Amino acid sequence: MIQKKISTAVIKRLPKYYRYLGDLLENDVVRISSKELSHRMGVTASQIRQDLNNFGGFGQQGYGYNVEYLYNAIGKILGLENKYNTIIVGAGNLGQALANYTNFDKRGFEVKGLFDVNPRLVGITVRGIEIKDLDELEEFIKVNRIDLAILTLPKQKAPKVANDLVNYGIKGIWNFAPIDLKLTNKNVVVENVHLLDSLMTLSYNIKETI
Ligand SMILES: NC(=O)c1ccc[n+]([C@@H]2O[C@H](COP(=O)([O-])OP(=O)(O)OC[C@H]3O[C@@H](n4cnc5c(N)ncnc54)[C@H](O)[C@@H]3O)[C@@H](O)[C@H]2O)c1
């Protein structure tokens, strides 16, 4: 379906379309004009049209968008019809909080395992998932065909663990350690998440309004 290289900016906007369309679906909205969708999302109608034209366009003149069709199509573009067997490495505060969040499972990112080096945490279960020792990581990944790892460990430990994960055959890393991980293996993708970046943007905007 995708013929040309899609810009990162467009890809980053797709989850927002998906989220808004999901809300519309939940409210039994069958179709929506690009004007109405743009109004709700706070982006211009031409931006929406341009973004969706990257994938062939989905609207019809005079009709707008079929919500369910567009929702499913964007889900497919995002690869959400796939299931991702997921592990969390670093089962402290954040790792456990993420393990407790059931919406990841609903979206297809099923948390299969939790790993830590702290013997006081190993053996404890979080939402029915036992925290395992890091020594078991390689075998677990292979046996359970793990696709994706969430890193919630100290930043000094992240590069080594990430490198090991790559060698064990992981496909993607969702990194929360406060370091921009760069992997040499181009077949493995990383998404670095920094909540503080968002908080600092908020700080800037507060400063501007005072
Ligand atoms: N990106 C973000 O927005 C964001 C937000 C909050 C926290 N963080 C980061 O997430 C990480 C976790 O934060 P936290 O509050 O849960 O800390 P925490 O100390 O509660 O948990 C970290 C866990 O990692 C474990 N660990 C240490 N080395 C390990 C290794 N080699 N392999 C596996 N596990 C190992 C520790 O035993 C501990 O249980 C920190 O790096 C923190 O800075 C990032």
The ligand as a Tripos MOL2 file, in Angstrom:
@<TRIPOS>MOLECULE
LIG
   44    48     1     0     0
SMALL
NO_CHARGES

@<TRIPOS>ATOM
      1 N1         11.3910    8.6760   29.7910 N.am      1 LIG1
      2 C1         10.6020    9.1260   30.7330 C.2       1 LIG1
      3 O1          9.7270    9.9190   30.4790 O.2       1 LIG1
      4 C2         10.7940    8.6430   32.1350 C.ar      1 LIG1
      5 C3          9.8950    8.9070   33.1450 C.ar      1 LIG1
      6 C4         10.1530    8.3770   34.3990 C.ar      1 LIG1
      7 C5         11.3040    7.6330   34.6060 C.ar      1 LIG1
      8 N2         12.1610    7.4310   33.5830 N.ar      1 LIG1
      9 C6         13.3690    6.6110   33.6880 C.3       1 LIG1
     10 O2         12.9460    5.2630   33.7330 O.3       1 LIG1
     11 C7         13.8860    4.5130   34.4840 C.3       1 LIG1
     12 C8         13.1590    3.7850   35.5940 C.3       1 LIG1
     13 O3         12.6110    4.7040   36.5240 O.3       1 LIG1
     14 P1         11.9850    4.1640   37.8810 P.3       1 LIG1
     15 O4         11.4270    5.3210   38.5800 O.co2     1 LIG1
     16 O5         11.1170    3.0070   37.5770 O.co2     1 LIG1
     17 O6         13.3180    3.6590   38.6250 O.3       1 LIG1
     18 P2         13.4540    2.4450   39.6180 P.3       1 LIG1
     19 O7         14.7730    2.6240   40.2880 O.co2     1 LIG1
     20 O8         12.2270    2.3150   40.4620 O.co2     1 LIG1
     21 O9         13.5090    1.1600   38.6550 O.3       1 LIG1
     22 C9         14.6200    0.8130   37.8770 C.3       1 LIG1
     23 C10        14.7370   -0.6950   37.9470 C.3       1 LIG1
     24 O10        15.7350   -1.1270   37.0210 O.3       1 LIG1
     25 C11        16.3940   -2.2260   37.6080 C.3       1 LIG1
     26 N3         17.6640   -2.4480   36.9350 N.ar      1 LIG1
     27 C12        18.8710   -1.8700   37.1420 C.ar      1 LIG1
     28 N4         19.7800   -2.3570   36.2800 N.ar      1 LIG1
     29 C13        19.1320   -3.2720   35.5190 C.ar      1 LIG1
     30 C14        19.5330   -4.1290   34.4650 C.ar      1 LIG1
     31 N5         20.7800   -4.1170   33.9780 N.pl3     1 LIG1
     32 N6         18.6140   -4.9510   33.9170 N.ar      1 LIG1
     33 C15        17.3370   -4.9770   34.3830 C.ar      1 LIG1
     34 N7         16.8980   -4.1830   35.3810 N.ar      1 LIG1
     35 C16        17.7890   -3.3460   35.9360 C.ar      1 LIG1
     36 C17        16.5390   -1.8330   39.0670 C.3       1 LIG1
     37 O11        16.7870   -2.9520   39.8880 O.3       1 LIG1
     38 C18        15.1670   -1.2010   39.3230 C.3       1 LIG1
     39 O12        14.2280   -2.1340   39.8110 O.3       1 LIG1
     40 C19        14.9300    5.5050   34.9660 C.3       1 LIG1
     41 O13        16.0070    5.4920   34.0580 O.3       1 LIG1
     42 C20        14.2050    6.8410   34.9090 C.3       1 LIG1
     43 O14        15.0920    7.9060   34.7350 O.3       1 LIG1
     44 C21        11.9250    7.9190   32.3580 C.ar      1 LIG1
@<TRIPOS>BOND
     1     1     2 1
     2     2     3 2
     3     2     4 1
     4     4     5 ar
     5     4    44 ar
     6     5     6 ar
     7     6     7 ar
     8     7     8 ar
     9     8     9 1
    10     8    44 ar
    11     9    10 1
    12     9    42 1
    13    10    11 1
    14    11    12 1
    15    11    40 1
    16    12    13 1
    17    13    14 1
    18    14    15 2
    19    14    16 1
    20    14    17 1
    21    17    18 1
    22    18    19 2
    23    18    20 1
    24    18    21 1
    25    21    22 1
    26    22    23 1
    27    23    24 1
    28    23    38 1
    29    24    25 1
    30    25    26 1
    31    25    36 1
    32    26    27 ar
    33    26    35 ar
    34    27    28 ar
    35    28    29 ar
    36    29    30 ar
    37    29    35 ar
    38    30    31 1
    39    30    32 ar
    40    32    33 ar
    41    33    34 ar
    42    34    35 ar
    43    36    37 1
    44    36    38 1
    45    38    39 1
    46    40    41 1
    47    40    42 1
    48    42    43 1
@<TRIPOS>SUBSTRUCTURE
     1 LIG1         1 GROUP 0 **** ****
